[in-house]
Amino acid sequence: MKNLLHYTACGLPNVWLENGYTKKETKYGNAISVKDIDGLHKLLASKLVEKKGLLAGYEFRFLRVQLGLTQEGLGKFLDVSENAVSLWERKDAVPNVYDHMLRLMVMAKFSGNTKISDAIERVQTVEKLAYQRYVVKGVDGKRHVEVVKSTKAENDKLLEAA
């Protein structure tokens, strides 16, 4: 039997690599380097899109991540709550219609459908902008504004402390 690498870094528990990776010894211990990780993830996504039956929660999450969307972003795209997306991913309870919608979105993105890709990019941009903070600082008697990237959790924590 060949020496297979159980590749779990993508979030899928059932992926094994026969080749396409190298093992390295570092001063911190063993390390693994996977070649063309973006290509590997695209291949895995294309196989999941073709899968018969409904996606498992972890497969749904993998495809969402391949689209570059957070749970909140996908929820906005599908007109459902962030909590609904989280529940589907955790409980393997993805409704048929959303399973199919996500598959179509992945197929469109990877086939170069610019309308879908543009829509996904707009959602990503809105998410990034929604959670940035403007920090006003006084320097040499003048005020300057610094834009700080943030997350929803960080902003909520700041609001609670205020």
N, C-alpha and C positions, 0 to 999 in steps of 0.2 A: 504494500500500500504506500502511495506517495505521501510525503509529509505536507499536509494541508494546513494553511493558516486560517484560524477562525477569526474572521474580520467582523468585529462588532462596532467599530468606530462610527459607522454610518447609521447606527440605530436599528439595524435589522439583525435579529439573532440567528438567522439561518444562512449566512453567507460564508463560504469557504473559498479561499484562494489557493489554486494549485501552483500558480506562478505569478509574475508581475510584481514581485515585492523582493526586497532585500533585507536581510537581518544584519544588524551592526552591533558591535560591542562598544559601549561608551563608558566613561568613568562613572556613570550613574547606573549602569546595568545594560541589559539588552534593549535594543530599539528596532523598530520595524519601519521601513520606508516603502510606501505603496506607490508604484509608478502610475502616472496619469490618473490620479484619483478622480478628477472631474469626468474623464471618459468612463471610468468604472461606474461612477454614480449615475451617469446618463444611461449606461447600458442596463444597470439594475432598474432604473426608473422605467425604461422602455419595456422591460420584461414584466414589471408589475402592472403596467398599463394594459398589457395583453392577457394578464392572468384571468382565468375563468373564476367566477364566483366573486363575492364581495371581498374588499380589502380588509385585512386585519387592521386594528388601530395603529400598530407600529408601522405598517406599510403606508397607511394614510398619512401619518406624520412624516415619514421619509419623503413622500411625494410633495407634501406641503413645503418641507424644507428645501427640496430641489427647486421649487418655484421661488424661493427666497422670501416666503411669507411667514409672518408670525401667526399664532392662532387668532389673534385679534384681526389681523389683516385679511386672512382667509374668511373669517366670520363676516367682515364688512363686504367682501366680494360676493359671498353667498347669501347675504342678508340674514345671518343668524348671529347669535351671541358668541363671544369668545369662550364662554363656559360650555356652550354646546359643542364646539370643536374640541375642547379639552376632554369632555366626556366621551366623545366618539373615539378619540385616540387612546384614552385610558381603559375604556370598557369594551372595546371591539364592537361598538354598536353604531356603525356608520350607516345612516339611511341610504337606500338605493340611489336616490336622486343625487345626493351629494357625493357618493362614491363615483358615479358616472360623470358628474360635473368636474370633479378633480382630475379624473383621467383625461377628459377632453381638454382641460386647461394645460396639462402636461404635454399631451400630444401636440397641441397647437403651439406651445412654446418651443418644443424641440423641432417642430417642422418649420419654424420660422414665420408663423402667422403673426404678422406685425400688430394686428389689432389686439389680439389677446396679450401678446408680449408687452405692448404699450400700456394696456390696462393694468397688467400686473405691476409694471414699473411705476405707474402712477400711484397705486396702492402702497408700494414700498416707499416711495418718496414722501407721501403723506404721513406714513407711520414715522419715518425718520424726523420729519419736521414737527410732528405733533408733540414729541417728547423732548425737544431741545429747550434749553433754558437760556435766558438772557441775563447775564450777570453784569451789573453795572458797577464799575470800579472808578474811584477817584484817583487820578495820577497827576501829580504836579498841578493841582488845582483844577484839572479838567476831568470830565467824565468820559469814560470809554465803555463801550459795550462789547462783551465777549460772549460768543455763542458757544454753549457747552452742550455736547451730546449727552443725552440722558435716556433713561428707560421709564416706563410707566411706574414701576415699583419705586424707583428713586424719587420721582416727582411726588408720588403719593406719600412717601416717608417725609419729604420736606414739608408738604402741606399739613401733615399731622403734627409736626413739630412746631409749626407756626402759630 
